[in-house]
Structures are given as structure tokens and as C-alpha cells.
Amino acid sequence: MKYRILRTDKAEEQLREIIFYIADDSSDVDIALDYLGKIETAINRLQDFPESGSIPRYSILKKQGYRVIIVERHLVFYKFIQEEKTVIIYAIVDGRREYRNLI
């Protein structure tokens, strides 16, 4: 059975900002939409493989039960609830930045 994917408002907002930034930076909406597609594909894969993400290196995030998937230079932080067959996307951040406080 597939897991249901939920996203926090914060994750939605971060994703929007990433896509707008790429569109603005590259002056090419198609590049931004391609990147959005990559992130969406990676997130949707969690419906079938919720445990596929790595355990974060920061112990505070590890203790709180977060997992992370990497999409190029972005990190998608999530938790999955086995009993409810649900994956919750909490944050989508640039992996080159100090992200501990962004979640």
C-alpha cells in the first residue's frame, strides 16, 4: 500500500522560493520547471519507499526522527508514520547552507 504524502506550509513555501529563484537566476522558466519535476519525482518515490531517505548527520534531527533525501543541491527533510501510512515533508533547503535551524 502506498504512503500518503503531506507537506507542511513551510515546505510548500520553501519549494516555491527555490523554483522562483531558479527561474529568476537562469532567466529560464523551463529550467525551473525541470528542477521542480526532479524534486516532485523524488518526493513521490517516498509513497513506495518511505524508508529510502538517509538519517541526517545532526544528532538533534536524528533524535527527532527526520530522514532526508537529496535532490541535486537541495535536501528534503521528512518523517514517516508507519501506522498511518503517511510521509510528512517538513522542509526543502539548500544543502550548502547551515540548515539545522531552518527546519
Rosetta silent file (secondary structure, phi, psi, omega in degrees, C-alpha in Angstrom):
SEQUENCE: MKYRILRTDKAEEQLREIIFYIADDSSDVDIALDYLGKIETAINRLQDFPESGSIPRYSILKKQGYRVIIVERHLVFYKFIQEEKTVIIYAIVDGRREYRNLI
SCORE:     score description
SCORE:     0.000 S_00000001
   1 L     0.000  136.031 -179.024    0.000    0.000    0.000 S_00000001
   2 L   -73.414  148.593  174.215    1.257    3.451   -0.927 S_00000001
   3 L   -83.500  148.535  175.747    2.011    6.071    1.693 S_00000001
   4 E   -86.092  141.125 -179.949    0.143    9.358    1.597 S_00000001
   5 E  -106.776  125.649  174.736    2.351   12.441    1.162 S_00000001
   6 E  -119.504  148.438  177.053    1.618   15.587    3.150 S_00000001
   7 E  -125.524  139.040  175.392    3.599   18.819    3.042 S_00000001
   8 L   -73.670  161.082  176.302    3.805   21.494    5.672 S_00000001
   9 H   -59.402  -37.350 -179.699    3.103   25.086    4.631 S_00000001
  10 H   -61.469  -45.125  179.836    6.768   25.802    5.315 S_00000001
  11 H   -63.557  -41.152  178.457    7.910   23.108    2.863 S_00000001
  12 H   -60.830  -44.783 -178.506    5.487   24.402    0.204 S_00000001
  13 H   -65.437  -42.140  179.192    6.779   27.940    0.685 S_00000001
  14 H   -63.302  -41.434  179.305   10.428   26.825    0.532 S_00000001
  15 H   -62.759  -44.001  177.664    9.766   24.886   -2.671 S_00000001
  16 H   -58.536  -46.458 -178.930    8.097   27.923   -4.249 S_00000001
  17 H   -60.995  -41.585  179.806   11.057   30.120   -3.283 S_00000001
  18 H   -61.029  -47.607 -176.763   13.548   27.632   -4.772 S_00000001
  19 H   -66.877  -42.081  177.521   11.669   27.451   -8.070 S_00000001
  20 H   -63.127  -41.053  179.971   11.207   31.236   -8.315 S_00000001
  21 H   -61.423  -46.210 -179.075   14.898   31.733   -7.516 S_00000001
  22 H   -63.807  -43.024  179.938   15.996   29.290  -10.242 S_00000001
  23 H   -61.662  -42.810 -178.401   13.624   30.851  -12.796 S_00000001
  24 H   -69.047  -46.801 -175.923   14.907   34.324  -11.909 S_00000001
  25 H   -65.666  -39.749 -176.321   18.574   33.313  -11.729 S_00000001
  26 H   -93.655  -10.774 -174.005   18.581   31.377  -15.003 S_00000001
  27 L    55.472   30.070 -178.028   16.024   33.609  -16.783 S_00000001
  28 L  -142.854  106.932 -178.470   14.512   30.325  -17.990 S_00000001
  29 H   -61.644  -34.378 -178.620   11.223   29.045  -16.613 S_00000001
  30 H   -62.893  -37.939  177.611   11.791   25.627  -18.218 S_00000001
  31 H   -62.189  -43.966  179.727   14.959   25.068  -16.170 S_00000001
  32 H   -63.922  -42.880 -179.477   13.000   25.894  -13.012 S_00000001
  33 H   -67.553  -35.732  175.587   10.121   23.591  -14.006 S_00000001
  34 H   -61.376  -43.775 -178.797   12.565   20.754  -14.790 S_00000001
  35 H   -66.362  -40.759  175.894   14.073   21.144  -11.333 S_00000001
  36 H   -57.930  -42.531  178.272   10.603   21.200   -9.770 S_00000001
  37 H   -59.306  -41.331  179.092    9.922   17.934  -11.617 S_00000001
  38 H   -63.093  -43.778 -179.535   13.055   16.350  -10.133 S_00000001
  39 H   -66.040  -45.153  179.886   12.044   17.334   -6.602 S_00000001
  40 H   -60.687  -41.999  179.538    8.445   16.152   -7.120 S_00000001
  41 H   -61.448  -45.566 -179.593    9.667   12.810   -8.521 S_00000001
  42 H   -62.458  -42.177  179.636   11.972   12.277   -5.531 S_00000001
  43 H   -66.361  -44.322 -177.968    9.164   13.126   -3.084 S_00000001
  44 H   -64.086  -28.429  177.396    6.644   10.903   -4.889 S_00000001
  45 H   -61.064  -26.436  179.635    9.082    7.981   -4.700 S_00000001
  46 L   -66.534  -19.266  176.564    8.562    8.106   -0.917 S_00000001
  47 L   -59.291  -36.426 -179.034    4.998    6.823   -1.460 S_00000001
  48 L   -98.611  -28.960 -175.211    6.506    3.423   -2.196 S_00000001
  49 L  -129.935   67.199 -175.269    9.823    3.685   -0.347 S_00000001
  50 L   -64.530  -20.047 -178.702    9.326    5.833    2.769 S_00000001
  51 L   -94.402    7.408 -174.028   12.474    4.457    4.393 S_00000001
  52 L   -73.278  -19.374 -179.926   14.713    5.274    1.433 S_00000001
  53 L   -71.575  158.380  177.929   15.961    8.580    2.860 S_00000001
  54 E   -83.476  164.563  174.696   19.162    8.787    4.863 S_00000001
  55 L   -87.653  130.059 -176.037   19.362    9.570    8.543 S_00000001
  56 L   -61.775  155.564 -177.297   20.580   13.187    8.985 S_00000001
  57 L   -78.991  -24.281  178.404   24.062   13.770   10.361 S_00000001
  58 L   -77.105  127.575 -174.738   22.942   16.210   13.074 S_00000001
  59 H   -63.980  -31.975  179.886   22.006   14.227   16.168 S_00000001
  60 H   -62.433  -40.847  179.672   19.157   16.614   17.082 S_00000001
  61 H   -71.889  -37.241  178.990   17.462   15.884   13.726 S_00000001
  62 H   -61.897  -47.241 -178.386   18.256   12.187   14.050 S_00000001
  63 H   -63.064  -32.043 -178.622   16.669   12.039   17.523 S_00000001
  64 L   -81.558   -1.562  174.045   13.534   13.773   16.250 S_00000001
  65 L    86.582   15.151  178.470   13.112   11.051   13.638 S_00000001
  66 L   -73.004  152.786  168.097   13.816   13.043   10.499 S_00000001
  67 E  -126.308  164.967 -177.698   15.033   11.445    7.296 S_00000001
  68 E  -140.630  138.307  169.674   16.481   13.264    4.311 S_00000001
  69 E  -115.815  147.581 -176.897   16.562   12.766    0.565 S_00000001
  70 E  -107.848  127.095  174.777   18.999   14.663   -1.625 S_00000001
  71 E  -123.154  102.870 -174.587   17.906   16.206   -4.911 S_00000001
  72 L    51.003 -112.187 -176.275   20.957   17.759   -6.547 S_00000001
  73 L  -100.704    8.473  179.934   21.876   20.549   -4.127 S_00000001
  74 E  -108.718  149.778  178.776   18.673   20.502   -2.077 S_00000001
  75 E  -113.555  131.534  178.651   17.756   18.446    0.963 S_00000001
  76 E  -109.965  114.311 -179.632   14.189   17.311    1.582 S_00000001
  77 E   -96.312  133.807 -178.021   13.523   16.583    5.267 S_00000001
  78 E  -149.967  167.073  170.519   10.631   14.329    6.161 S_00000001
  79 E  -130.469  153.116  174.106    9.225   11.902    8.690 S_00000001
  80 E  -125.888  143.677 -178.212    7.078    8.878    8.028 S_00000001
  81 E  -113.450  103.852 -175.157    4.388    7.441   10.264 S_00000001
  82 L   -55.548  -49.524 -175.141    4.163    3.717    9.687 S_00000001
  83 L   -59.685  -35.806 -176.853    0.807    3.236   11.440 S_00000001
  84 L   -97.571    0.818 -177.744   -0.890    5.952    9.370 S_00000001
  85 L    49.941   51.414 -175.992    0.971    5.147    6.125 S_00000001
  86 E  -131.446  139.188  171.666    1.872    8.840    5.876 S_00000001
  87 E  -114.037  129.026  178.476    5.003   10.750    4.858 S_00000001
  88 E  -113.468  121.087  177.411    5.207   14.367    6.023 S_00000001
  89 E   -87.433  119.542 -176.420    7.560   16.720    4.163 S_00000001
  90 E   -98.569  -35.645 -174.908    8.821   19.306    6.652 S_00000001
  91 E  -157.805  148.167  174.802   11.476   21.289    4.807 S_00000001
  92 E  -130.971  108.644 -171.468   13.242   21.665    1.467 S_00000001
  93 E  -129.681  160.280  177.159   16.519   23.510    1.924 S_00000001
  94 E   -74.979  120.628 -176.534   19.752   24.278    0.120 S_00000001
  95 L   -66.816  -12.800 -179.834   22.288   21.729    1.326 S_00000001
  96 L   -84.861   -8.780 -179.423   25.117   24.250    1.025 S_00000001
  97 L  -100.338  165.022  176.070   23.625   26.381    3.793 S_00000001
  98 L   -74.982  106.021 -169.462   23.537   25.818    7.525 S_00000001
  99 L  -102.836   -4.512 -175.949   20.171   24.104    7.673 S_00000001
 100 H   -53.579  -38.800 -176.137   19.911   22.916   11.258 S_00000001
 101 H   -89.732   -2.723 -175.816   17.856   25.975   12.224 S_00000001
 102 H   -86.558  -10.655 -174.159   15.715   26.058    9.081 S_00000001
 103 L   -90.599    0.000    0.000   13.541   23.103    9.980 S_00000001
